[in-house]
Amino acid sequence: MDVEDLARFLLNKGFSEDEVKALITFLATFRKGLDFQRSSRIADGVIRDVETSSRVLGPYKPREFGVRVGEAGVGSRGTGDLAIHSVLLKLTKSGDAFKKGNLVAAVDGFHSRLNPVPLLMGFHATRAALRDVMVAGGEPLLTLIDVHLADDTDLAYLIDVSVGAKVASDACGAEFGGGSTLRIGGDMVWGSRVTGGSFALGRLVRDLNRFNARPGLKLCSTIGKGGGTVTAIALYHGIEELVELTLNVDFCYQMRRFVRDENVKAAFDWTNGGILLDAFEISEELGVKVSLNKKVYDAVHPKLRKALEELDLDPLSTSVDAIVLIAEKCPEDTIEIGTIEEGRGVYLEGKELEPSFREAPYTHLKKAVESISKRIDINDLVNYEMERLEFLKNKVRSSY
């Protein structure tokens, strides 16, 4: 509950200060259990901060486009998310992992729907960052976390998310370096929401960028047992047995073997948006055809595949956390699920597939918002990004 945003929104909609104060006073009394006098003082403080901050630093505030991040598909791991990230990539050459010299780094956000189980939230975010380093061809050395907590969050959440991160790091042989802890919005955000992310740093062993793909190579997959997304499916559909499947760091041992196999030319993980989105990106970027065969479904653990089928979720558009290799010859303990060919597009047994605006809707709420979308001209975003870049650069230069 962001009371700063609530106050700003209501005041902008024409509600009076007295009306806004009365609402925030009630919320503080009810949500935080404070007496009326203290709650009233908090409401006054919120309104004063909102009014003052609304009048100053105008040039540094964003010029809004009228498109919400949810409407644009940001974070929903589909073509909407892909389009917005193409704008952000103008600021960097990085993809899922960033390489500099012999170092490779990656960051993954905490899965926000895992808030009720912060132990698993910390574990899976750190596990994902480690995996991003390893599929890029790195050997993980260090992990860090950045934890942001809403004002009413119990201290147990902070301990749990940190323990989860350490266990994932230790299990993969990387040093856990702790990190930073902040409250979301200071005193302004109430509730027990936890956000943040995990960072992993590794030493580059061999470049396995997925865009090393070329016609004639095979697609080979390990068995996907799920990670953060599957844990969310378990949580919100009551399928507790799926959680046990996800509690592993199999990829650490697998990738240490794969990175030394000269037949392996590239790798990626079957996560954000499922294998379909990665296949689509590879096809679009390299101008090749990605042809999948029916064995692709065998790369999903039988228990997980059964659960996805019962929930009417497409495994190809769901994060199942398998490792997918692009290789001349499939290594032992992998399944050949397709080939890279001349042409363009993504096909399954000869039928062309199209990625969706969002990943498979794996919670009840995601099903409810699935059809909500709003398009924006990507060129407008790029132009705005470049304008803001030059604006702040000039301000920084003039300060010397």
Secondary structure, DSSP 8 states (H G I E B T S, - for coil): -BHHHHHHHHHHTT--HHHHHHHHHHHHHHHH---HHHHHHHHHHHHHHHHHHHHS-GGGS----S--HHHHTTTS-SHHHHHHHHHHGGG-S-SSSEEETTEEEEEEE--GGGTT-HHHHHHHHHHHHHHHHHHTTEEEEEEEEEEEE-TT--HHHHHHHHHHHHHHHHHTT-EEEEEEEEETTTTTB-S--EEEEEEEEEEESS---GGG--TT-EEEE--B---HHHHHHHHHHT-THHHHHH---HHHHHHHHHTT-TTEEEEEEE-TTHHHHHHHHHHHHHTEEEEE-GGGGGGB-HHHHHHHHHTT--GGGS---EEEEEESS--TT-EEEEEEEES-EEEETTEEE---SS----SHHHHHHTT------HHHHHHHHHHHHHHHHHHHHHT-
